[in-house]
Amino acid sequence: MSVLDYSAVTEKAGDRVTQEALSMLYARYRFASEFSRGKRLLEVACGEGIGLRYLAQQAGHAIGGDVTAELIDSARRLSPRTLPLLRLSADALPLGTATRDVVVCYEAMYYIERFPSFLQECRRVLTPQGVLLLCTVNPEWLDFNPSPHSRRYYSAHQLSVLLQEAGFQSESFGAFSTAKASARALCLSWLKRVAVKWHLIPSTMDGKQLLKRLFLGHLVPFPSTVQEGMAAYTAPQPVPSDRPVDGYKVLFMVARPA
């Protein structure tokens, strides 16, 4: 099991974030809720369980897991005792074959050392009618900035190939369009790219919070639990997986056993 502590790069309750970050959080779990009602669900890399508790209210049965002990301990303090929470390694899921209807892994795949093995594990624990939901920042986005401790980021095309090799058929979606940006947004985009080029982006959430406050102004608190209607919801839009996707900040993959 990895000994890396991802708590410093994980958004937690009380962190100060932009309104867009809050909207992205809500979009991820609102999208997942459409697949989770009444289902047996597993969230891998659940962190403090901020989205898991929302999905657990709708799922028939939910389990959460994370590799970082501190995050699981925090999730246990914040969650009902009836919500099972496990410390686990993504490439060796401690669940039986064909025991989950839905597996969710959001904004974490780039930390997984053996990502193809993780996909094979998802294929194993999912039922034949199950669904795997993945979400990641889009590395083809012009303002893409890799996270500390990350291992590799995958484009929509690369993900579709890996999913096919693991025995899935998949659909690609994009969210948070980069079109029609304001002059201010374009200026901030240029500043961010300069900062990324010169390695000026802080590596911790605290450092990023200070930078956001300087350049973006008012920040809002990250919630302890996703709530219905906490932000405006715009559904992810289908995108091609056979060519570059640079018009969206976020990618979603919906994969089902082939």
C-alpha positions as CSV (number, residue, x, y, z in Angstrom):
1,M,0.0,0.0,0.0
2,S,1.3,3.5,-0.8
3,V,2.7,5.4,2.1
4,L,2.1,8.8,0.5
5,D,-0.1,11.2,2.5
6,Y,-2.5,12.9,0.1
7,S,-4.1,15.0,2.8
8,A,-2.1,18.2,1.9
9,V,-3.4,18.1,-1.7
10,T,-7.0,17.0,-0.9
11,E,-9.7,19.6,-0.6
12,K,-11.2,19.3,2.9
13,A,-14.2,20.8,4.8
14,G,-13.5,24.4,5.7
15,D,-10.9,25.1,3.0
16,R,-11.5,28.3,1.1
17,V,-12.2,27.8,-2.6
18,T,-13.5,29.6,-5.6
19,Q,-17.2,29.4,-6.5
20,E,-16.2,27.5,-9.6
21,A,-14.5,24.9,-7.5
22,L,-17.7,24.5,-5.5
23,S,-19.7,24.1,-8.7
24,M,-17.2,21.5,-9.9
25,L,-17.7,19.5,-6.7
26,Y,-21.4,19.6,-7.0
27,A,-21.3,18.7,-10.7
28,R,-19.2,15.6,-10.0
29,Y,-21.6,14.1,-7.5
30,R,-24.8,15.3,-9.0
31,F,-23.7,13.5,-12.2
32,A,-22.8,10.4,-10.2
33,S,-26.2,10.4,-8.4
34,E,-27.9,9.7,-11.7
35,F,-26.3,6.3,-11.8
36,S,-26.4,5.5,-8.0
37,R,-30.0,5.5,-6.9
38,G,-30.7,2.2,-5.1
39,K,-27.4,0.8,-6.2
40,R,-24.4,-0.8,-4.4
41,L,-21.7,1.9,-4.6
42,L,-18.0,2.1,-3.9
43,E,-16.1,5.4,-4.0
44,V,-12.3,5.0,-4.3
45,A,-10.2,7.9,-3.0
46,C,-13.2,9.3,-1.1
47,G,-11.1,11.6,1.0
48,E,-13.2,13.0,3.9
49,G,-16.3,11.5,2.3
50,I,-17.7,15.0,1.3
51,G,-19.3,13.6,-1.8
52,L,-19.7,10.0,-0.6
53,R,-22.2,11.0,2.1
54,Y,-24.4,12.7,-0.5
55,L,-24.3,9.6,-2.7
56,A,-24.9,7.3,0.3
57,Q,-28.3,9.0,0.9
58,Q,-29.4,7.8,-2.5
59,A,-27.5,4.5,-3.0
60,G,-28.9,1.2,-1.7
61,H,-25.5,0.6,0.0
62,A,-22.3,2.6,-0.1
63,I,-18.7,2.0,0.8
64,G,-15.9,4.5,0.8
65,G,-12.1,4.0,0.7
66,D,-8.9,6.0,0.6
67,V,-5.2,5.2,0.9
68,T,-4.5,8.0,3.3
69,A,-5.2,7.1,6.9
70,E,-5.7,10.7,8.1
71,L,-8.4,11.2,5.5
72,I,-10.2,8.0,6.4
73,D,-10.1,8.9,10.1
74,S,-11.6,12.3,9.3
75,A,-14.3,10.7,7.2
76,R,-15.2,8.4,10.0
77,R,-15.6,11.4,12.4
78,L,-17.8,13.2,9.9
79,S,-19.9,10.2,8.6
80,P,-22.7,8.1,10.1
81,R,-21.4,4.9,11.8
82,T,-23.5,3.0,9.3
83,L,-21.3,4.1,6.4
84,P,-18.4,1.6,5.9
85,L,-15.1,3.3,5.4
86,L,-11.9,1.4,4.5
87,R,-8.2,2.2,4.1
88,L,-7.5,0.6,0.8
89,S,-5.1,0.4,-2.2
90,A,-6.8,1.2,-5.5
91,D,-5.1,-1.7,-7.3
92,A,-6.2,-4.3,-4.7
93,L,-9.8,-3.6,-3.8
94,P,-10.9,-5.5,-0.7
95,L,-14.3,-6.5,-2.2
96,G,-15.6,-9.7,-3.8
97,T,-16.1,-10.2,-7.5
98,A,-19.3,-8.7,-9.0
99,T,-20.4,-7.1,-5.7
100,R,-20.8,-3.4,-6.7
101,D,-23.1,-1.8,-9.2
102,V,-21.2,1.5,-9.3
103,V,-17.6,2.4,-8.7
104,V,-16.7,6.1,-8.5
105,C,-13.2,7.6,-8.7
106,Y,-13.0,11.3,-8.9
107,E,-10.0,13.6,-9.2
108,A,-7.6,10.9,-8.1
109,M,-6.7,8.6,-11.0
110,Y,-3.5,10.6,-11.6
111,Y,-2.2,9.6,-8.1
112,I,-2.7,5.8,-8.7
113,E,0.7,4.2,-9.4
114,R,-0.7,1.2,-11.2
115,F,-3.7,2.7,-12.9
116,P,-4.3,-0.1,-15.4
117,S,-4.4,-2.6,-12.5
118,F,-7.0,-0.3,-10.8
119,L,-9.2,-0.5,-13.9
120,Q,-8.9,-4.3,-13.9
121,E,-9.9,-4.3,-10.2
122,C,-13.0,-2.2,-11.0
123,R,-13.9,-4.6,-13.8
124,R,-13.7,-7.4,-11.3
125,V,-15.8,-5.9,-8.5
126,L,-18.5,-4.6,-10.9
127,T,-21.5,-6.6,-11.9
128,P,-22.0,-7.2,-15.6
129,Q,-24.5,-4.3,-15.7
130,G,-22.3,-2.1,-13.5
131,V,-20.8,1.3,-14.3
132,L,-17.4,2.9,-13.5
133,L,-17.4,6.7,-13.2
134,L,-14.2,8.6,-13.6
135,C,-13.5,12.3,-13.4
136,T,-10.2,14.2,-13.9
137,V,-8.9,17.6,-14.9
138,N,-8.4,17.7,-18.6
139,P,-4.6,17.6,-19.4
140,E,-5.4,19.1,-22.9
141,W,-6.9,22.2,-21.3
142,L,-4.6,25.2,-22.0
143,D,-4.4,26.1,-18.3
144,F,-3.7,22.6,-17.1
145,N,-1.5,22.5,-14.0
146,P,-0.4,19.1,-12.6
147,S,-0.8,18.3,-8.9
148,P,2.1,17.5,-6.6
149,H,2.5,13.7,-6.1
150,S,0.6,13.1,-9.4
151,R,2.0,10.3,-11.6
152,R,0.3,10.7,-15.0
153,Y,-2.6,12.5,-16.5
154,Y,-4.7,10.9,-19.3
155,S,-6.6,12.5,-22.2
156,A,-10.0,11.3,-23.2
157,H,-8.5,9.2,-26.0
158,Q,-5.9,7.7,-23.7
159,L,-8.6,6.8,-21.1
160,S,-10.8,5.3,-23.7
161,V,-7.9,3.0,-24.9
162,L,-7.0,2.0,-21.3
163,L,-10.7,1.2,-20.5
164,Q,-11.1,-0.9,-23.6
165,E,-8.0,-2.9,-22.7
166,A,-9.4,-3.5,-19.2
167,G,-12.7,-4.9,-20.7
168,F,-14.9,-1.8,-20.7
169,Q,-16.8,0.2,-23.3
170,S,-16.8,3.9,-22.5
171,E,-18.3,7.3,-23.2
172,S,-16.4,10.6,-22.8
173,F,-17.9,13.8,-21.5
174,G,-16.6,17.3,-21.0
175,A,-17.6,19.9,-18.4
176,F,-16.9,23.5,-17.6
177,S,-16.4,24.9,-21.1
178,T,-13.5,27.3,-21.8
179,A,-15.4,29.1,-24.5
180,K,-16.6,32.7,-24.3
181,A,-14.1,33.7,-21.5
182,S,-14.1,37.3,-20.4
183,A,-11.2,39.6,-20.8
184,R,-10.4,39.3,-17.0
185,A,-10.6,35.5,-17.3
186,L,-8.2,35.5,-20.3
187,C,-5.8,37.7,-18.3
188,L,-5.9,35.4,-15.3
189,S,-5.4,32.4,-17.7
190,W,-2.2,34.0,-19.0
191,L,-0.9,34.7,-15.5
192,K,-1.6,31.1,-14.5
193,R,0.3,29.7,-17.5
194,V,3.2,31.9,-16.6
195,A,3.1,30.7,-13.0
196,V,2.9,27.1,-14.1
197,K,5.8,27.5,-16.5
198,W,8.0,29.0,-13.8
199,H,6.9,26.6,-11.1
200,L,5.3,29.3,-9.0
201,I,2.1,27.5,-8.1
202,P,2.1,26.4,-4.4
203,S,2.1,22.6,-3.8
204,T,-0.3,22.6,-0.8
205,M,-4.0,23.6,-0.5
206,D,-3.1,26.3,2.0
207,G,-0.6,27.9,-0.5
208,K,-3.1,27.6,-3.4
209,Q,-5.8,29.2,-1.2
210,L,-3.6,32.3,-0.6
211,L,-2.8,32.6,-4.3
212,K,-6.5,32.3,-5.2
213,R,-7.4,35.0,-2.7
214,L,-4.8,37.4,-4.2
215,F,-5.9,36.9,-7.8
216,L,-9.6,35.8,-7.6
217,G,-10.8,37.7,-4.5
218,H,-13.7,36.3,-2.6
219,L,-13.5,32.6,-1.7
220,V,-16.2,30.4,-0.2
221,P,-15.8,27.5,2.3
222,F,-15.6,24.0,1.1
223,P,-18.6,22.1,2.6
224,S,-18.4,19.1,4.9
225,T,-21.0,17.4,2.7
226,V,-22.4,17.9,-0.8
227,Q,-26.0,19.2,-0.6
228,E,-28.7,19.1,-3.3
229,G,-28.8,22.4,-5.2
230,M,-25.7,23.8,-3.5
231,A,-24.6,25.2,-6.9
232,A,-25.9,25.5,-10.4
233,Y,-25.7,22.3,-12.3
234,T,-24.7,22.0,-15.9
235,A,-24.6,18.4,-17.1
236,P,-21.4,17.1,-18.7
237,Q,-21.6,17.1,-22.5
238,P,-20.5,14.2,-24.8
239,V,-17.1,14.7,-26.4
240,P,-15.2,12.7,-29.0
241,S,-12.5,10.3,-27.7
242,D,-10.7,10.0,-31.0
243,R,-9.3,13.5,-31.2
244,P,-8.0,16.2,-28.7
245,V,-10.5,17.8,-26.4
246,D,-9.3,21.2,-25.4
247,G,-12.6,23.1,-24.9
248,Y,-13.4,21.8,-21.4
249,K,-11.6,22.0,-18.1
250,V,-12.9,18.6,-16.8
251,L,-13.3,15.2,-18.3
252,F,-15.8,12.5,-17.3
253,M,-15.7,8.9,-18.4
254,V,-18.7,6.5,-18.1
255,A,-17.6,2.9,-18.6
256,R,-19.5,-0.3,-18.5
257,P,-18.2,-3.9,-18.8
258,A,-18.0,-4.9,-22.4
